[in-house]
Amino acid sequence: MWGTMVPARVLGLLLCVHVCMGSEELRLVDGGGRCAGRVEVKHEGEWGSVCSYDFDWDIRGAGVVCRQLGCGTVAHASPYAPFGQGKGRIWLHPYFCQGTETALQNCPNFGWGNHYCGHEWDVGVICTEALELRLADGRGPCEGRVEVKLQGRWGTVFDDAWDMDDAEVVCQQLGCGSAASTKFTWRISQVSSPVMLVRVNCNGTEKAIWDCSIQGWGPYSALLDYDTSVVCQGFSRLAGGDSECSGRLEVRQGQAWVTVCHGHVDHMAAQVVCRELGCGTTVALPGAGQFGAAALPFWDGAFKCNGTEPLLSACTQQPPHIETCTHAATIICSPYTKFQLVDGGSICTGRVEVEARGVWGPLCATAWDLPDAHILCHHLGCGSAISLPPPGNFGMGTGMPRSDALRCSGNERHPGQCPVEVLGQPACPPGHTAAVNCSGVAEPLRLHGGESRCDGRLEVAVRPGVWARVSVGLWDNGTATVVCRQLGCGVPEKIHAAPANGSGPIELQELRCVGTEELLAQCNATRMAAEPSKNPEELAIACSGSKQLRLVGGRGRCAGRVEVYSEGTWGTICQDSWTLQDATVVCRQLGCGRALEAPGSERFGPGTGTLWLGAGGCAGTEDALWHCPAPVQRGCRRGGGAGAVCSGLLDLRLMGGSSRCSGHLEVLHEGTWGRVCANGTSPATATAVCLQLGCGTAGSLTDNPAEGSEPAWLSWVRCEEGARSLWRCPSAPWQLQECGPTGITHITCEEDSRDSSEATSPAPALTHSAVPLTAAPRSVSALTVLCVLLGTLLCVALAALAVQAHRTQSKCQGPSKDAASEAVYEELDYSLMPEYQEVPSHTGSLSQGSGRKLSNHSGDGAEESDLQVSPDPPAQPQHSPSHGYDDVMAVPKVSPSPQPTDAPAQPPEDMGYDDAGDVCTLGTSL
């Protein structure tokens, strides 16, 4: 009888659809935030739910809800009351939403309060703004366990078929470049994390993990602790330097690394890069060519950061302001994140300890000297170094002493600027830890913002931690003389006005020094202004102690074009009279051994900037290039570009393989190539070599018999996990040797050829609110309205006939003798199931028959694992004959959960159901 009344009744309801609509409100409830939950609308001052059948409620209708609430796009939609059944009124029963409607009530519906479904069909939605993704418990934001935040809680992902395509989507979404490796494991644990996603299937090109096919949405409770871990390559890297903490800035784009232009990165962006790479603070942004020529192509954009972003990809990307870029951005980060002096009775005396990648350890005293200690004391605000106590004077500390050999010159601003040598350094004797006694009296002045501690803007301490800037005045010559003397930086070489940068809250408006004073405190400071003046210039000083030397454009710091920093600028050396004796002084001064070559500009380029004429004429015994009796020059005929190649130059290569990314490992030392013995070589060494050569993010290590008479330089190379450069790995000391029966180290890199996709990362705002449910007025003709009504009426009538036919068919089939047994053991063809395999059940647990079990055949063991529905899942709708459905879903057989004492069992060949059917009767807890 109901079927014969459908046309007239539906026609009346359809006519009411366009009359009854008003300005209503919409909200999502019981989902942990405003962008997930059960859909409810407010009508006539009362909130009520929205119900719909599974063939009607899909991403189109749910998309209207998410868009209306400003919650992004749809991540998941379900009509099975996934957030519990509502109470009270059911206000709307929408159907056939097109997805373009501006408000939910604009979808075709049966009118306010009219519905043909119960609360068991209350629809729920999860919008993308309700979800968060992270990698937890790793060594940084780009590696760790995959966790998803859903309904206000963080949980894990269960997927024993998790692969690199799934990991690729995670890495790209987090702005971490491409995936490097991934694995799925599980373990028995007393406390396990809730499972938020079950069986994720990505093709690798999705913008977010919730765009992939997902069989189950949690939270679910689990008897085991699941760990789906991912290691990403990262969005940025520094290439061409001596370690992962210095070099040319490159970022991930598609399948390749591309270079960032030198003018598109500032100090804030560099600070983000250093933190992303696990390095310390930014210590320098050297000029073009410092780490070799830029690799094409260039990144088409600039980065604007505030300095607090966890990744460079999280910074604002702006259009490029340099149209034709020729030089790469270069960054030098400190390899250490923190320094401290311990067990000495004060913060300025004690054992030297450093922190690198989150691990503290004492520093070995083998290469520790007074210039190193002097820079550390200044950095810690403890004045200058007074003495170096005997090694181990303040105890051994915990952990293995770091054999890092610092090569400070004594005028660096930060210990991270000092060159560091690790590979080939002798092992540290037990208890041989470095120590220092600092004066404990910090200098009340500093030169800030220069290349060293001996040049920059003058700032004076007015109280601890508060620095005053000094304005340009008439007494600057005398002031500069006192400043350079007090800082131990020689005499003034250049005094100039620098543009004010507002670095200090207080300005010292006038400072008068005659030049004979021993301390700046003896000079006359006329007044201190709390409000900075309008003077746009500050006093800047370059002392003679600020002179620096570097080699630019080669591989590493011990080969390249010679450049000198003098009077606040970098300049090149004229090559007209450049000799091997001059290069010898350069190599010795840089701690790079002896000079092997003294090439001209044809080797490392002519360079840019000023031409420094105070070099040359060296005998080879001088301790600094500027101590040589430079000949008088009347011009430079051949131009700048004098270079040096030192014996301390390090290089590496793989030889004898099918490509440059496979073969036996060779290193260049003292100008000679030598092999690396396989004895004691750690597996992580292969990864470090592959990363340094640009041959991917992983590699395999094998021992090959030594062939030929070539000697080896190294053995016992022990790179740690996470190392990105061979030069930062400890090993036995450098010496020519025969490898013997252990053979030589052979490495095969897994070349990097993975695709990447655009990285996105939502930022959900989890607050509860209601949004007016209003539609913009539209002007349509009466004929259009009539056509729409008649078309809709025809569709509804056909749907009603189909429902009636299914109902009749169901009655004819009759009830099953053992419906419960069939529901549990019936094999299920998932290709015939609805899009969302989610059928909630009444309150209970798996043991009560209202949960579901997942069979897991991978991980640390071969046992089966149980995944249970969390307490209080919503009820499963049972289709009455009037609905006309047969919606029975299979639940896998229940087996006992593994016990800690059980021996691991081999996974059965056939569990009795399809692989795709491992996730059944999925329900979510509230």
MOJOGI-V57027 format. One record per helix or strand of 2 or more residues. SS is the DSSP state (H for helix, E for strand). FROM is the first residue (numbers start at 1). TO is the last residue. Records with the same first field share a line. If there is no record, write none. Layout:
BEGIN
SS->FROM-TO + FROM-TO
END
This chain:
BEGIN
H->2-20 + 59-69 + 104-106 + 119-121 + 128-130 + 164-173 + 209-211 + 262-264 + 267-276 + 312-314 + 370-379 + 415-417 + 476-486 + 520-522 + 544-546 + 580-589 + 601-604 + 625-627 + 684-693 + 726-728 + 740-742 + 782-813 + 819-825 + 830-832 + 846-848 + 915-918
E->24-33 + 36-43 + 46-51 + 74-78 + 90-92 + 124-127 + 132-140 + 143-150 + 153-158 + 179-188 + 195-201 + 213-222 + 224-232 + 236-240 + 246-253 + 256-259 + 282-284 + 302-304 + 316-318 + 330-333 + 338-346 + 349-356 + 359-364 + 385-387 + 405-407 + 419-421 + 435-438 + 445-449 + 455-463 + 466-471 + 492-499 + 506-508 + 511-512 + 524-525 + 528-529 + 537-543 + 548-553 + 559-566 + 569-574 + 595-597 + 610-612 + 643-646 + 651-656 + 662-669 + 672-677 + 699-704 + 712-714 + 744-749 + 771-773 + 867-869
END
